[in-house]
Amino acid sequence: MKKLLDTLIHAFYICGRKWKNRDQKLNFGQDFSVIEVFRGAEMLRGKCSATVDTKGRLKIPSVFKAVFEENYGPDVYITSLDGQYARVYPFSEWRKIEDRLGALSSMDKARNRLLDRTNYWGQMARMDTQGRILMPPQLREDAAVRGEVVVMGYLNHLQVWNPDRFREHLNQEPLADEDLQALSDKNI
């Protein structure tokens, strides 16, 4: 058991702080986030609460800020597909999407529908030294992301939700047996 605990201590960050005290008990409260070091690259995982201040700046939780600083830099693209929540992409990840979209015909309807939405709600931003990014005003309004928000890691980007809206989303879109079967069919 001690060996397993030592392995976990070395492999995980909990809420953005390296676990230094091996005798410290795990406390997985309501608000926690875990980033696993995986194959040399850190990915965005977990959930943290955060705040969008009165000026519209989102304070990126330290666990995610560390990943941005270490792997991506301060530049981000903030957008949405439907205005219900915000997506915050490290700019290098967003560029990969743009490169694939750029390879499609400018007459491609699906491409243009996606660009309509990601440009309407989208905006470049730069994280300041305190880990704050300015949320686009239209997206802030439509997604109701002000005050307390939920920030979740989705491997290569973050999602920022109004907490009530996210709980409603979970209730309306339950993880069904068919979803689990589809993932199993994909060896996940």
N, C-alpha and C positions, 0 to 999 in steps of 0.2 A: 504494500500500500504506500509506503514512504517513497518508493521509486516512482510510482505512478504520480504521486503528488508533486515530486520534484520535476517530473516531466511536464506536468501541467503548468507549474509555476514558470518554467522556462519558455513554454510554447505560447502562453497567452498573456495578453494585456487585458486588464479589467478596468473599465471606465477611464481609459487613457493613462493609467498609472501603472508602471511596472510593479509587480508584486514583489516586495523585498523581504517581508517578514514571513518566513516559512511556517511559523506557528499561527499566523493570522487565519481566522476562520473565514470560509467563503460566506459572503452575505449577498445572495441574489435577491435584492429587493425588487420593487416594482420597476425601478428605473435602472437598468444596467445595459451595458454594451460590451461585446467581446470582439476582439480582433485577433484572429489566428494568424500566426506566421506560417505561410504555406508556400513551399517551393521557392523561397527567397523573395516573394512579393507579398505585400500586405494588401488585403482587399477590405472593402467597406462592408462591415457586418454589424448587426445589432441595432439597438434602439436607445436613444437618449432624449430627454426633454431638453428644450432650448427655448430661447425667447427672441421674438422679433420686436425690437424697440420702437419707440414712437417715430423715429426717423426712417423706419423700414429696413433696418439692418438686422440680419440674422447672425447670431453668435454661434458659429460652428462649434459643437461640443469638442472638447480637447481630444477625445479618442479619435475622432474623424480628422480634426485639424492636423494631428501628428501624421496621419497617413498622407494627407495632401502635401504637407511640407516635405516629407521624406521621399515621396514617389512622384508627385505631379507638379508641384509649384503652386503659386497663388492664383493663377488665372482659371476662371470657371465660366461655364455657360449655364445659365439658369433658364429653364423653360417649362413647358407643360404640353401634354397632348390633348387635354380637355378642360383645363382651368380649375380642376378639382383639387389639385395638389401641385407642388413645384418639384421639378427634377433639377438637381445640381450636379452637373458633370464636370470633372476635371477637364480643362480645355483639350488636352491631348486625347482624351476618350471621345469627346464630342467631335473632334477632327476626324477620327476614324469613321464615325457615322456620316459626316459630311462627305468624306472621300467616297464611300459606297454610294451615297445618294448622287454625287457628282458624276458617277459612272453611268447612271441611268439617263434615258432621254429626257429632255426638258418638257416633253409632251406626256410623260408618264403621269397618269392621274393620281395614283396612290402616292407617288413621290411628291407631287404638288400639294396634295391634301395634307400630308405630313409637314411639309415646309410651311404651308399656310399657318398651321397651328404653332409649330415650334418657333416661327418668327414672330407671330402675333404676341405670344406670351414671353418670347425669349429676349435675353439681354446678356452681353458679356459683363463680367464683373471681376474684380480682383480682391482677394482676401487681404485685409490689412493685417498688421502685426499682432493684433488682438484676436484675429480669427473671425472678423465680421465681414459679411458681404451684403451689399445693397440689393434687396429683392426688387424686381421690376414692379412698378406701381399697379399696373393692370392685373398682373398675376396675384399680387398681394391682396387686391380687392376681391377678385373672382374666387380665389382659393381660400379666402378668409384666414390668411396666415398673418396674424398679428397677436402680440402677447405670447402666451404659452403655446408652443407647437411641439410636435413630435418629429424627430429627425431619425430616419432609418437608413441603414446601409443596404444597398442593393448591388453588392460586389463591385461594380465599376462606377456607380453614381449614388447620390443620396436622394431620398424623397423627403419632402417637408410637408406635413399634413396639419391641418387643424385637428386637434384631438377628438372632438365630437364627430367630425366628418369621417375620420379614420375608423372609429368604432362602428359607425353606420355602414361604412364600406365593408368591414369584416362581416357584419351581420347579413348584408345583402349578397356578398360573394363568398359563401362558405367554401372551405376546402372539402370537396366531395370525394366519394370513393372513386368516381370516374377520373378525377384529377390525379389521385394517387396511382391509379392504374396506368394513366398516360405517362406519368413520370417513371413508373416501374418499367414500362415498355421502352423507355429511353435510357434504361440502366441507371436511374437515379433513385 
